[in-house]
Amino acid sequence: MQMMEQRHFTRSAMRILIRGAILGLVSWGIYLTVSDAWAALSGETIPWQPDPVWLVVAAMFYLLGMLPMALFWHRSLLALGCHPRLFETLRAYCIGSLGKYVPGKAMVVVLRTRLLMSARTGGTATTVSVFLETLTMMAVGAFLALSIFLIWLNDHIQQYPFLIPLAVALLIAAGLPTCPGIFKKIVLQLGTARIDGDMVNRLGGIRWALMRNGWILMFLGWCCFAGSLWSIVRGIGLDHVISVAAWPYCVAAITMAIVAGFLSLIPGGAGVREYLISVILGHFYFAAVLDLPFSEATALVVAVVLRLLWLAVEFGLALIFYMVGYFRRPIRSVE
């Protein structure tokens, strides 16, 4: 009896230590992201006047953009034979998003898998679904960026010829592994069948119909993300010059910035996002189209405000879902 109590105490202590370590890593990553972004923002001397209304609109666009991406992850989980409730998926998605601020990006997988762990949701299948959702998101983003470069921004691309090969490389790197046949082979080659004996049957749910729906949902999500960027441009005091004509530039900027930032494995894509937004939004639109002074500095302000606003939204959502899930737990155990 005493030995059983000691084992229970040891396991409880280990769980507390693991949770504390995860919380510490995520907090440290968020702190570095905020401090770097604030330092960049404070160093800019251009006159800009934040408009709270448009910043709220930008936050709402980001919220709307996260929803279809979370829904595709939920569909991927169901396709892999997992049965989480929609609330559980949304909760794991929002809290797990904070993991991208930790070096290596692996914390996203750890958080989402741990939060969904139950008898209805296998850990290995959840991990596979996270990679499928993330790669699909990046593939659609790279495809949108490449399409806009070739159709709308072809004249500007001549100044930065590396952008088209970069978009093609990102599309191949993220898109090819999501083809159902290739995805199944990769997952099985990683030895997942040894961990989950039902993995071969689970992978039967990964079909072209699922990926088609995923591309539609991801397209909607990316459009909302572009709307968030467009709203931030208006929110820093450029409402008298920016119009709907800026939309392709915002789509290209946000897709390339996030996809390249993710595949760089730098926490939060720091530096990569800001550079690509400065090029696509600053050089291509602010300088070439609007002939604005301080075009690069203005684009950098937009990129930094975008990062801070999105982080605030992610942190707020994660806190809300964590608290709601925490208070729902006792009710679930009684049942």
C-alpha positions as CSV (number, residue, x, y, z in Angstrom):
1,M,0.0,0.0,0.0
2,Q,2.8,2.4,1.0
3,M,4.7,1.5,-2.3
4,M,1.5,2.3,-4.3
5,E,1.1,5.7,-2.6
6,Q,4.8,6.4,-3.2
7,R,4.4,5.6,-7.0
8,H,1.3,7.8,-7.2
9,F,3.2,10.6,-5.5
10,T,6.2,10.2,-7.9
11,R,3.9,10.2,-10.9
12,S,2.0,13.3,-9.7
13,A,5.3,15.1,-9.0
14,M,6.6,14.2,-12.5
15,R,3.4,15.5,-14.1
16,I,3.7,18.8,-12.2
17,L,7.4,19.1,-13.2
18,I,6.5,18.4,-16.9
19,R,3.7,20.9,-16.9
20,G,5.9,23.5,-15.2
21,A,8.7,22.9,-17.7
22,I,6.2,23.3,-20.6
23,L,4.7,26.5,-19.1
24,G,8.2,27.9,-18.5
25,L,9.3,27.2,-22.1
26,V,6.2,28.8,-23.6
27,S,6.4,31.8,-21.2
28,W,10.0,32.3,-22.1
29,G,9.3,32.1,-25.9
30,I,6.4,34.6,-25.5
31,Y,8.6,37.0,-23.5
32,L,11.4,36.9,-26.1
33,T,8.8,37.5,-28.9
34,V,7.2,40.5,-27.1
35,S,10.5,42.1,-26.1
36,D,12.0,41.8,-29.6
37,A,8.9,43.1,-31.2
38,W,8.6,46.0,-28.7
39,A,12.2,46.9,-29.2
40,A,11.7,47.0,-33.0
41,L,8.6,49.1,-32.6
42,S,10.2,51.6,-30.2
43,G,13.1,52.1,-32.6
44,E,10.9,53.4,-35.4
45,T,10.4,57.2,-35.6
46,I,7.8,57.4,-38.3
47,P,4.5,59.2,-37.4
48,W,1.8,56.6,-36.9
49,Q,-1.4,56.9,-34.9
50,P,-3.1,53.6,-33.8
51,D,-6.8,53.4,-34.4
52,P,-8.3,51.0,-31.8
53,V,-11.4,50.3,-34.0
54,W,-9.4,48.9,-36.9
55,L,-7.1,47.0,-34.5
56,V,-10.2,45.3,-33.1
57,V,-11.3,44.5,-36.6
58,A,-7.8,43.0,-37.3
59,A,-8.1,40.9,-34.2
60,M,-11.6,39.7,-35.3
61,F,-10.2,38.7,-38.7
62,Y,-7.5,36.7,-37.1
63,L,-10.1,34.9,-34.9
64,L,-12.2,34.1,-37.9
65,G,-9.1,32.8,-39.8
66,M,-8.2,30.4,-37.0
67,L,-11.6,28.8,-37.1
68,P,-11.5,27.0,-40.5
69,M,-8.0,25.8,-39.8
70,A,-9.1,24.3,-36.5
71,L,-12.1,22.8,-38.2
72,F,-9.8,21.0,-40.7
73,W,-7.7,19.7,-37.9
74,H,-10.9,18.3,-36.3
75,R,-11.8,16.7,-39.6
76,S,-8.3,15.2,-39.8
77,L,-8.7,13.7,-36.3
78,L,-12.0,12.1,-37.2
79,A,-10.5,10.8,-40.5
80,L,-7.8,9.1,-38.4
81,G,-10.3,7.4,-36.2
82,C,-10.1,9.8,-33.3
83,H,-13.2,11.1,-31.7
84,P,-12.6,14.3,-29.8
85,R,-15.4,16.7,-29.1
86,L,-15.3,19.9,-31.2
87,F,-14.7,22.0,-28.0
88,E,-11.7,19.8,-27.1
89,T,-10.2,20.2,-30.5
90,L,-10.7,24.0,-30.4
91,R,-9.2,24.2,-26.9
92,A,-6.1,22.1,-27.9
93,Y,-5.7,24.1,-31.1
94,C,-5.8,27.5,-29.4
95,I,-3.6,26.6,-26.4
96,G,-1.2,24.6,-28.6
97,S,-0.7,27.6,-30.9
98,L,1.4,29.2,-28.2
99,G,4.0,26.5,-28.6
100,K,5.2,28.0,-31.9
101,Y,7.1,30.6,-29.8
102,V,9.3,27.9,-28.4
103,P,12.4,27.0,-30.5
104,G,12.0,24.0,-32.7
105,K,8.1,24.3,-33.1
106,A,7.8,20.8,-31.5
107,M,6.0,22.3,-28.5
108,V,2.9,22.8,-30.7
109,V,2.7,19.1,-31.2
110,V,3.4,18.3,-27.5
111,L,0.7,20.7,-26.3
112,R,-2.0,19.7,-28.7
113,T,-1.3,15.9,-28.2
114,R,-1.2,16.2,-24.5
115,L,-4.4,18.3,-24.3
116,L,-6.4,15.8,-26.5
117,M,-5.0,12.6,-24.8
118,S,-7.9,10.4,-23.9
119,A,-9.4,7.0,-24.5
120,R,-11.2,8.5,-27.6
121,T,-8.1,10.1,-29.1
122,G,-4.8,8.2,-29.6
123,G,-1.6,10.1,-29.0
124,T,0.2,8.9,-32.2
125,A,-2.8,9.6,-34.4
126,T,-3.2,13.1,-32.9
127,T,0.5,13.8,-33.6
128,V,0.0,12.7,-37.3
129,S,-3.1,14.9,-37.6
130,V,-1.1,17.9,-36.3
131,F,1.4,17.5,-39.1
132,L,-1.3,17.0,-41.7
133,E,-3.1,20.2,-40.7
134,T,0.1,22.3,-40.5
135,L,1.5,21.1,-43.8
136,T,-1.8,21.7,-45.5
137,M,-2.0,25.2,-44.1
138,M,1.5,25.9,-45.4
139,A,0.9,24.3,-48.8
140,V,-2.2,26.5,-49.4
141,G,-0.3,29.6,-48.3
142,A,2.6,28.9,-50.6
143,F,0.2,28.2,-53.5
144,L,-1.6,31.5,-52.9
145,A,1.6,33.5,-52.7
146,L,2.9,31.9,-55.9
147,S,-0.4,32.5,-57.8
148,I,-0.4,36.2,-56.7
149,F,3.2,36.7,-57.7
150,L,2.6,35.3,-61.2
151,I,-0.8,37.0,-61.8
152,W,-0.8,40.4,-60.0
153,L,2.7,41.2,-58.9
154,N,4.8,40.0,-61.8
155,D,6.2,43.5,-62.5
156,H,7.5,43.9,-58.9
157,I,9.0,40.4,-58.8
158,Q,11.8,41.4,-61.2
159,Q,13.4,43.4,-58.3
160,Y,13.4,40.3,-56.1
161,P,13.7,37.3,-58.4
162,F,14.3,34.9,-55.5
163,L,10.6,35.1,-54.4
164,I,9.1,32.9,-57.1
165,P,11.7,30.1,-56.6
166,L,11.2,30.4,-52.8
167,A,7.4,30.1,-53.2
168,V,7.8,27.1,-55.5
169,A,10.2,25.4,-53.0
170,L,7.9,26.1,-50.1
171,L,4.9,24.7,-52.0
172,I,6.8,21.5,-52.8
173,A,8.2,21.1,-49.3
174,A,4.8,21.6,-47.7
175,G,2.4,20.3,-50.4
176,L,4.0,17.1,-51.6
177,P,4.0,15.3,-48.3
178,T,0.2,16.0,-47.9
179,C,-0.7,14.0,-51.0
180,P,-2.6,11.1,-49.5
181,G,-0.5,8.3,-50.9
182,I,2.8,10.0,-50.1
183,F,1.6,11.0,-46.6
184,K,0.6,7.5,-45.7
185,K,4.0,6.1,-46.8
186,I,5.9,8.8,-44.9
187,V,3.9,8.2,-41.7
188,L,4.4,4.4,-41.9
189,Q,8.1,4.8,-42.7
190,L,8.5,6.7,-39.4
191,G,7.5,3.5,-37.5
192,T,4.1,4.7,-36.3
193,A,2.6,1.3,-36.8
194,R,4.8,-0.1,-34.1
195,I,3.4,2.4,-31.6
196,D,-0.2,2.3,-32.8
197,G,-1.1,-1.1,-34.2
198,D,-4.2,0.3,-35.9
199,M,-2.3,3.0,-37.8
200,V,-2.6,1.3,-41.2
201,N,-6.4,1.3,-40.9
202,R,-6.4,4.8,-39.5
203,L,-4.5,6.2,-42.5
204,G,-7.3,4.8,-44.8
205,G,-9.3,7.9,-43.8
206,I,-6.7,10.3,-45.4
207,R,-8.3,10.7,-48.8
208,W,-8.4,13.3,-51.6
209,A,-11.9,14.4,-50.5
210,L,-10.5,15.3,-47.1
211,M,-7.6,17.3,-48.6
212,R,-10.0,19.1,-51.0
213,N,-12.1,20.2,-48.1
214,G,-8.9,21.1,-46.3
215,W,-7.7,23.4,-49.1
216,I,-11.1,25.2,-49.1
217,L,-11.0,25.7,-45.4
218,M,-7.3,26.8,-45.5
219,F,-8.1,29.3,-48.3
220,L,-10.8,30.9,-46.2
221,G,-8.5,31.1,-43.3
222,W,-5.7,32.7,-45.3
223,C,-8.1,35.3,-46.7
224,C,-9.1,36.2,-43.1
225,F,-5.4,36.5,-42.1
226,A,-4.9,38.8,-45.1
227,G,-7.9,40.8,-43.9
228,S,-6.2,41.1,-40.5
229,L,-3.0,42.5,-42.1
230,W,-5.1,44.9,-44.3
231,S,-6.9,46.1,-41.2
232,I,-3.7,46.8,-39.3
233,V,-2.4,48.9,-42.2
234,R,-5.6,51.0,-41.8
235,G,-5.2,50.8,-38.0
236,I,-1.8,52.6,-38.0
237,G,-3.2,55.7,-39.7
238,L,-3.0,54.8,-43.4
239,D,-6.8,54.7,-44.0
240,H,-6.7,57.6,-46.3
241,V,-4.5,55.8,-48.9
242,I,-5.0,52.1,-48.7
243,S,-7.9,50.5,-50.5
244,V,-9.1,47.1,-51.7
245,A,-6.4,47.2,-54.3
246,A,-3.9,46.4,-51.5
247,W,-5.6,43.0,-51.0
248,P,-3.3,40.9,-53.3
249,Y,-0.3,42.5,-51.6
250,C,-1.6,41.7,-48.2
251,V,-2.4,38.1,-49.2
252,A,1.1,37.6,-50.7
253,A,2.8,39.3,-47.8
254,I,1.0,37.3,-45.1
255,T,1.3,33.9,-46.8
256,M,5.0,34.2,-47.6
257,A,5.8,35.6,-44.2
258,I,4.1,32.9,-42.2
259,V,5.0,29.9,-44.5
260,A,8.7,30.9,-44.7
261,G,8.8,31.8,-41.1
262,F,7.4,28.4,-40.1
263,L,9.7,26.4,-42.3
264,S,12.7,28.4,-41.0
265,L,12.0,26.8,-37.5
266,I,12.8,30.2,-35.9
267,P,10.4,30.7,-32.9
268,G,7.4,32.6,-34.3
269,G,9.2,33.2,-37.5
270,A,10.9,36.2,-35.9
271,G,12.8,38.2,-38.4
272,V,11.7,36.2,-41.4
273,R,8.1,37.5,-41.2
274,E,9.2,41.1,-40.8
275,Y,11.7,40.9,-43.7
276,L,9.1,39.5,-46.2
277,I,6.4,41.9,-45.1
278,S,8.8,44.7,-45.5
279,V,9.7,43.6,-49.0
280,I,6.2,42.7,-50.3
281,L,4.1,45.3,-48.5
282,G,6.8,48.0,-48.1
283,H,8.6,47.9,-51.4
284,F,5.9,46.5,-53.7
285,Y,3.0,48.6,-52.4
286,F,4.0,51.4,-50.0
287,A,6.9,52.5,-52.2
288,A,6.1,51.4,-55.7
289,V,2.3,52.0,-55.7
290,L,1.7,54.6,-53.0
291,D,5.1,56.3,-53.1
292,L,5.0,56.7,-49.3
293,P,8.0,58.1,-47.5
294,F,9.6,55.7,-44.9
295,S,8.0,52.8,-46.8
296,E,10.2,50.1,-45.2
297,A,9.8,51.5,-41.7
298,T,6.1,51.7,-42.2
299,A,6.0,48.1,-43.3
300,L,8.1,47.1,-40.3
301,V,5.7,48.8,-37.9
302,V,2.8,46.9,-39.6
303,A,4.7,43.6,-39.2
304,V,5.5,44.3,-35.5
305,V,1.9,45.4,-34.6
306,L,0.6,42.3,-36.4
307,R,2.9,40.1,-34.3
308,L,1.9,41.7,-31.0
309,L,-1.8,41.8,-31.9
310,W,-1.9,38.1,-32.9
311,L,0.0,37.1,-29.8
312,A,-2.5,38.9,-27.7
313,V,-5.3,37.2,-29.4
314,E,-3.7,33.8,-29.1
315,F,-2.8,34.3,-25.4
316,G,-6.3,35.5,-24.6
317,L,-8.0,32.6,-26.4
318,A,-5.6,30.1,-24.7
319,L,-6.4,31.6,-21.3
320,I,-10.2,31.4,-21.9
321,F,-10.1,27.9,-23.2
322,Y,-7.8,26.7,-20.4
323,M,-10.1,28.1,-17.7
324,V,-13.3,26.8,-19.3
325,G,-11.7,23.4,-19.7
326,Y,-10.4,23.5,-16.2
327,F,-13.9,24.2,-14.7
328,R,-15.5,21.6,-17.0
329,R,-13.2,18.8,-15.7
330,P,-14.9,18.0,-12.4
331,I,-18.3,17.7,-14.2
332,R,-16.9,15.3,-16.7
333,S,-15.4,13.1,-13.9
334,V,-18.7,12.9,-12.1
335,E,-20.4,11.6,-15.2
